[in-house]
Amino acid sequence: MNKIKVEAFLSVPTCSGGVGLSKLLSEIEEEYGDKVELITYRGRNELFEKYGLSAAPAVVIGELIKIMGLCPSKQSLLAALLEVGLEQ
């Protein structure tokens, strides 16, 4: 099975939402590390522009913008992962 690509975009300096998202992604990696590929970017980059993001933190799953401008709850992030095919 292919891993689901999860890209997280954090601001520099990191805001409280970015700190929360970092902790949440660590939990997700611990629980689903064999099923997800987590990539974290800090600051604006070419992918931030490519995806048309306007706020950080943001989460892109499988090239679809799922969360932007806030740290989601764990339930919301899991729902987004299930929506793109995560098997529990």
C-alpha positions in Angstrom: 0.0 0.0 0.0 1.2 3.5 -0.8 1.7 5.9 2.0 -0.6 9.0 2.1 1.5 12.1 1.6 0.8 14.8 4.3 2.5 18.1 3.9 2.4 20.6 6.8 3.3 24.3 6.3 4.3 26.2 9.4 5.0 29.9 9.8 8.4 31.4 10.8 8.5 32.2 13.6 6.2 29.4 14.6 2.8 30.5 16.0 0.8 28.6 18.6 -1.2 26.9 15.9 2.0 25.6 14.3 3.3 24.3 17.7 0.0 22.5 18.2 0.1 21.1 14.6 3.6 19.9 15.1 2.6 18.0 18.3 -0.5 16.6 16.5 1.5 15.4 13.6 3.9 13.6 15.9 0.9 11.8 17.4 -0.3 10.8 13.9 3.2 9.6 12.9 3.4 7.5 16.0 0.0 5.9 15.4 0.0 5.7 11.6 3.7 6.1 10.6 3.5 3.0 8.3 0.6 4.5 6.4 1.5 8.2 6.1 4.5 10.2 4.8 4.8 13.4 6.8 6.7 16.3 5.4 7.0 19.6 7.3 7.9 22.9 5.7 8.8 26.0 7.7 8.2 29.4 6.1 6.9 30.2 2.6 8.3 28.2 -0.3 7.4 27.3 -3.9 4.9 24.7 -2.7 3.1 27.3 -0.5 2.6 29.3 -3.6 1.8 26.3 -5.9 -1.0 25.2 -3.6 -2.3 28.8 -3.3 -2.1 28.8 0.5 -2.8 32.1 2.2 -2.3 31.3 5.8 -0.2 29.0 8.0 -0.4 26.5 9.6 -1.8 24.5 6.7 -2.1 20.9 5.9 -2.2 19.4 2.4 -3.1 15.8 2.0 -2.5 14.1 -1.3 -2.2 17.5 -3.0 -5.6 18.7 -1.6 -5.7 21.6 0.8 -7.5 20.2 3.9 -6.7 22.7 6.6 -5.5 26.3 6.5 -5.0 29.0 9.1 -5.5 26.9 12.3 -4.5 23.8 14.1 -7.2 21.1 13.6 -8.4 18.8 16.2 -7.1 15.2 16.0 -10.5 14.1 15.0 -10.6 16.6 12.1 -7.2 15.6 10.8 -8.1 11.9 11.0 -11.3 12.6 9.2 -9.3 14.3 6.4 -7.0 11.3 6.2 -9.9 8.8 6.1 -11.4 10.9 3.3 -8.3 10.3 1.1 -8.1 6.6 1.9 -6.4 6.0 5.3 -7.2 2.5 6.5 -7.4 2.2 10.3 
